[in-house]
Amino acid sequence: MAEPTLKPKRPPQTRTGLTDTGAKKAADKSARTRAREFAMQALYQHLVAHNEASAIDSFTRDLVGFHKADAAHYNALLHGCIEAAETLDANILPLLDRKMSEISPVEHAVLWIGAYEFTHCPDVPYRVVINECIELAKAFGGTDGHKYVNGVLHQLAPSLRPSEVAADQAR
């Protein structure tokens, strides 16, 4: 009679709140983080397919997990970014090292979110805006897209949040 083979014991799981790729687990995401994710996906649709905001909005609100997002923040980001697209691009464009048409639609949408939140969401600290946008770019963008987003938003913050950035640098 053959001896049963023993399976090696797996090490106990650690519960860090991150997946094996380093992304936050869905259960650990805030409602605002989820709102930014849905808004980024909706803005991507707008940038790529040029769909109307109302059609994108209806589609996105039916996606799995939307009920856990901050609907008001999502609404402000989606409609605010589309309405202020020219102004947002005008703020972002001078900081780019290439034409806007050469920027990935994911990074473009993330930069819109960052610029919009800098301008219209003073309750969100600028460092939080930058961090959230970096995480969006890591999750949805190209390999090093988050580095590009980080560089552009760090340049943009002093012009849109001068007193906050100055106070932070004085510490």
C-alpha positions in Angstrom: 0.0 0.0 0.0 1.4 3.4 -1.1 1.9 6.1 1.5 -0.3 9.1 0.9 1.7 12.1 -0.4 1.5 15.1 1.9 0.9 18.5 0.3 3.3 21.1 1.5 1.6 23.6 3.9 1.0 27.0 2.4 2.1 29.9 4.5 -0.7 31.7 6.3 -2.3 34.5 4.3 -1.5 38.0 5.3 -4.3 40.5 5.2 -2.7 43.7 4.0 -5.6 45.0 2.0 -3.7 44.6 -1.2 -4.0 42.0 -4.0 -0.9 40.1 -5.1 -0.3 42.8 -7.7 -0.3 45.5 -5.1 -3.7 47.0 -5.9 -6.2 47.7 -3.1 -8.7 44.9 -2.6 -12.2 45.9 -3.6 -13.5 45.6 -0.1 -10.9 48.1 1.1 -11.7 50.9 -1.4 -13.5 54.0 -0.2 -16.7 55.2 -2.0 -14.7 58.2 -3.4 -12.0 55.9 -4.8 -14.7 53.8 -6.5 -16.3 57.0 -7.8 -13.0 58.0 -9.4 -12.6 54.5 -11.0 -16.1 54.6 -12.5 -15.5 58.2 -13.6 -12.2 57.3 -15.2 -13.8 54.5 -17.2 -16.6 56.8 -18.2 -14.2 59.5 -19.3 -12.3 56.9 -21.3 -15.5 56.1 -23.2 -16.0 59.8 -23.9 -12.4 60.3 -25.1 -12.2 57.1 -27.3 -15.8 56.8 -28.6 -17.0 60.4 -28.2 -20.2 59.1 -26.5 -22.5 61.6 -25.0 -22.2 62.1 -21.2 -25.8 61.1 -20.5 -25.4 57.8 -22.4 -22.1 57.0 -20.7 -23.7 57.9 -17.3 -26.6 55.5 -17.8 -24.3 52.7 -18.9 -21.9 53.2 -16.0 -24.5 53.4 -13.3 -25.7 49.9 -14.3 -22.2 48.4 -13.8 -21.6 45.9 -11.0 -20.4 47.7 -7.8 -21.6 51.2 -8.8 -23.9 51.2 -5.8 -20.8 51.2 -3.5 -19.4 54.4 -5.2 -20.0 58.0 -4.1 -22.5 58.8 -6.8 -22.4 62.5 -6.2 -18.6 62.6 -6.6 -18.8 60.4 -9.7 -21.4 62.7 -11.2 -19.3 65.8 -10.5 -16.2 64.2 -12.0 -17.9 62.8 -15.2 -20.0 65.8 -16.1 -17.6 68.4 -14.7 -14.6 67.0 -16.6 -16.6 66.8 -19.9 -18.0 70.3 -19.5 -14.6 71.8 -18.5 -12.5 69.7 -20.9 -11.1 72.7 -22.7 -10.0 74.4 -19.5 -8.6 71.2 -18.1 -6.6 70.6 -21.2 -5.4 74.2 -21.2 -4.0 73.7 -17.7 -2.5 70.3 -18.5 -1.1 70.9 -22.0 1.8 73.3 -21.1 3.2 70.6 -18.7 3.3 67.8 -21.3 6.4 66.8 -23.2 4.3 65.8 -26.2 1.0 66.5 -27.9 -2.2 65.7 -26.1 -3.2 63.4 -28.9 -0.1 61.3 -28.1 -1.2 60.8 -24.4 -3.0 57.5 -23.7 -6.8 58.0 -23.2 -6.4 56.4 -19.7 -3.8 58.9 -18.7 -5.7 61.8 -20.3 -8.8 60.8 -18.3 -6.8 60.5 -15.1 -5.2 63.9 -15.7 -8.6 65.4 -16.2 -9.7 64.0 -12.8 -6.7 65.3 -11.1 -7.0 68.8 -12.6 -10.7 68.8 -11.9 -10.3 67.9 -8.3 -7.5 70.4 -7.8 -9.9 73.1 -9.0 -13.3 72.0 -7.8 -12.8 69.8 -4.7 -10.9 71.9 -2.2 -12.0 69.4 0.5 -9.7 66.8 -1.0 -6.0 67.5 -0.1 -3.8 67.9 -3.2 -1.6 65.0 -2.1 -4.6 62.8 -1.9 -5.7 63.9 -5.4 -2.2 63.0 -6.7 -2.1 59.7 -4.9 -5.6 58.6 -6.1 -4.7 59.6 -9.7 -1.4 57.6 -9.5 -3.4 54.6 -8.2 -5.9 55.0 -11.1 -3.1 55.1 -13.6 -1.4 52.0 -12.1 -4.7 50.1 -12.2 -5.9 51.0 -15.6 -3.0 52.6 -17.5 0.2 51.5 -19.2 3.3 50.2 -17.5 4.8 53.5 -16.6 1.7 55.7 -17.1 1.5 56.4 -13.4 4.9 58.0 -13.4 3.9 60.4 -16.1 0.6 61.2 -14.3 2.6 61.8 -11.1 5.1 64.2 -12.8 2.4 66.2 -14.5 0.1 66.5 -11.4 3.1 67.5 -9.2 3.8 70.4 -11.7 0.1 71.3 -11.9 -0.6 71.4 -8.1 1.3 74.6 -7.4 -0.6 76.6 -10.0 -4.1 75.3 -9.0 -3.5 75.0 -5.2 -0.7 77.5 -4.5 -1.4 78.2 -0.8 -1.9 74.5 0.1 1.3 73.5 -1.8 3.3 76.3 -0.2 2.1 75.5 3.3 2.9 71.8 2.7 6.4 72.7 1.5 7.0 75.0 4.4 6.6 72.1 6.8 
